[in-house]
Amino acid sequence: MSTCCIFLRAEIMEQLTTIGRFVESEQKSLRHPVRDGQSAAVWIQQLEPYLPSDLRDGATSKDITTNPPKNTETLDSEGEGESIATILGRARRLQGWDLLAYLGFTLQRWPAVYALITKMLDATERLQETLQSLEGTPSNLQWDLRDAKLGGKGSVVTGFKKSATSISMEAFTDEPRHSMANSAIMGEIWQSLGFIVLAAANKTAQESGLAMSYVYRTLAHLHESGNIPDAIYKFTSRSDNGSLYRPPAMYLLSTHIMNVLSDAAWLVHEAEVREKAQAAGEDSPFRSFKIGIRHLGPEIWLEFILWACVEQGHIKEGLWILKHLQGSNYGAAWKIVSWSPLLDHLKIINNTNIDKHDFWPHPDIPRTPEELQSKSGFFHGLGRLTISAEVFTALTTQAASYVNNDLRSDNSDVEDLIQQLASVNKMKPSYIDKEAASQSTGTYHIVPLLESHISESGMRPEWLEHVLTVLPPPIPPWDDAIPTDHQRLSALDEHDIRGASSLYAGLLQQNLRLYTQHQQVEKAMKTFNSLLEIIDSSKIDRIQEFWGKEKENEEAHQSESILPETSVLIDQSPIPTLSNGTLANLLDLIRVSKANDFGEWLLFSEDPDGPIISFESYGDQSLAPSILRFATATGNQGLGDLVVQRLQKPISRNTFNAIANFYIAFERWKEAEDILELLTQHRRKAWGETTLATLTSALLRLEQQIWEKPWEQELERSLAHVRILLRRFLLGYYNPERVFHEDVNMYYKKTIYRWHGLLLSIPGAVAQVANEVKPAYTNPQKRDILPFIPCVAFNLVLSAVVETRGSQAGMDMWKNWCIDIERSHAARLAEDETYRLQKSGDPITEELDIEFDWVWHRERQRKAVVPNLNTLRIISRAAVKELKESQADAPDKRTMSPSQQQTRDQIYKVLDFCVERYQRFNRDKYEIGRETSGHLKRIRMWQSRKRKNIVRWVYADIGQENDHHNMEDLLADNEDEEKDESD
């Protein structure tokens, strides 16, 4: 066997060994893999090592004693509490299990539940001590100045000693580990307490009493350690905070809450003392006495827990509890009732005797005779299985305000929070009272999300789409009777304003603009369809309302007109709120994406309410250039002439350039020259770079047509006109004449120099014209900063190149002129196009500085274009078209000629190139497969089979010296077979 083969086999074996170690380490990270059917038992087994030996399960205690897990014995209380919380959170997140509730209700191991909670509480106390020690100076030295003698002859004497707590500089970061760990542990405790209360509400009196006794002990412990905010017991009036206020329930019940918790703590203390006395052979120092206290129902304790989540910022945890109010395996669904009607009758609250009554007599909730007569011994507040709408609103509103866009690379927390908020809001219309049900829940929560800048242009439009999907505001009414002046609007309620507004339609329009800016045509079209459906449904509701009124007043309107008053004219767009700027962006995206059928429907729809782009809007100069470009792309000269006729003075430079491009595309040279002359003589800035790109594209296409039809005299004359115009551009003939500012003149000279280099790289007539001209500016020192060629203009030239020369020429043009390198810190680029901070897992090199990247800046200086998605689409779609033509010409590999095989290989190389660039643009696999006709799937299949062949080659000794095939031949032959099979 050759040395090369031995080396290759060793390298492959090393890679396989590395993969095996990685898999083994991943398996060890989960000591007990979770399987269906036994997941709960497996999760509980992970908690066993953290229990005292006398509370461990007998079936597993022997295994735990003989084979303790690594690092368990050395963990302090802080580490054990964090580990327990991690296991609880992982089980809750992955499988929806609340392990403490399962351990208590199903396995009846409540002492074990309290032991785990106690360890977590001890960990929080230790963490809080550490946090308190960090509030001073960043040092672990305690300075003592009591012995200082300021008036003495000697030097000032100070004493200091080292504190017990060792403080590292990592503790002084923006998010210290101790604070985050404390918050995570408390979040798990509140979730488990809330779920236990929910489950206990539907259990028997004996089961419920046992479970709640441990809840009382935990809450008493939390009060003693200072983990209960004082604000829970405070009452805030409605006038102070509008719709967000804290009702007086906890304030009125504070004494009863303390009685219950004090009694629970005393009973535990009494039992402990009695056991110690019995162990010592002494009599108990206490005489058994049962204090008569008023017990509170699970509704009170659940609301207490929810307000604690609000005050301590455990929003996600509170939403998780609310989600289970809708009903679960442990019990029935709960109801949500507002305190507002009750607060309007303060006498009812004052006359309620909590020691005698079971409920607050809510005016909107009729009590059955059974509820009034049968006394349960518990006070249930607003009703059985009922919580206040105020705590529900506080949690959901805080959840909406919790969404922030920071520098995190993983935004899954925000997405999960939005999803939980949507799930919780589904229950509100079903169980809440009529007043709250009339409010727009979706709109009420979507406003804080918008205030968190989730819809900024730099953000991913998928975010806003996700929010609109899970929290849809109400559909706006198609009614012109809604007031628009400030005086009448101020008389409306905030919720009525949001419900009557076109907020939903406006947000869809915003997302439509975002998708067009990100060049995502399919999602833009989907958003447009959603917007159109909303408008259509609004129209249908309005028409039905109108005809209903007409039938009611049929006799009273014999002589009056029955047409409703409307501000929408017949010849206006059926979506009058959709701006012409948004339509212009959408039309440009449709043109570039070759979705011309949809563009023609926007312009020429024969629907009863007319086309989306109405005839009246043709003269709007924010939309007219886009229509002219679409007319050029589709060859509709009549549409372009119609737009030009509708234009009114003054006409902007941008519109003049669009008209010139339209004339050039349709070979109307005299009109094009007139436009260029007018811009040269009367405008500060004359021609645009899209005009130069249009001229180049026309020259490329005319050259191709003459090659196909060499004796057409009209084509020869057009070619001569294009050459003359292009030569004049490069000579600066159309530069502005009435500008004496050197910066403007130098800008045009540098732009011509940039384009001159680009045109020289395109062989044929274009390079011939460029060779005939020497630019006025030549960048002699090679150090000047040159302007980039706009991507829109470059795409016009690239389109003509791939159309006349093929996708291979387009790929070469990309490599020569487009910035085609990833920044060294591209791994830290998040989905929202911001850079996160460096993590310990990132490569540790000095070249990862975000502020300056030498390789990147050299590439920027050398190249002339910053490509976008449309640039890549031009190449990929041309390659897909060529692939389909190749497959149609030679569907079977056995009948392919060598030239056809070479062409097929070149197309595959172009598609490989496109797939890699799409991945750099962070496109998902579905979009990449759609744009490249499934080429990503073919690549993965080839790679998979290559790996299999490598393993076969290594273990079957295929690579011996006397074998007539080497490894490269084997892989190449197999690759060709796989390509044809995938096709």
Helices and strands as residue ranges (DSSP letters): H 3-29, H 39-47, G 48-50, G 53-55, H 58-66, H 77-95, H 99-101, I 102-106, H 110-133, E 141-144, E 159-162, G 169-172, H 177-200, H 205-224, G 230-233, H 238-241, H 249-252, H 254-279, E 295-296, H 298-312, H 315-323, G 324-326, E 335-337, H 340-343, H 346-350, H 369-373, E 378-379, E 386-388, H 389-402, H 412-425, H 428-431, H 434-437, H 441-451, H 461-470, H 486-489, H 494-500, H 503-517, H 521-552, H 580-592, H 596-604, G 615-619, H 624-634, H 637-646, H 653-665, H 669-682, H 689-708, H 713-731, H 742-760, H 765-771, H 791-805, H 807-817, G 826-828, G 846-848, H 854-862, H 869-889, G 893-895, H 898-920, H 925-931, H 935-955, H 967-982
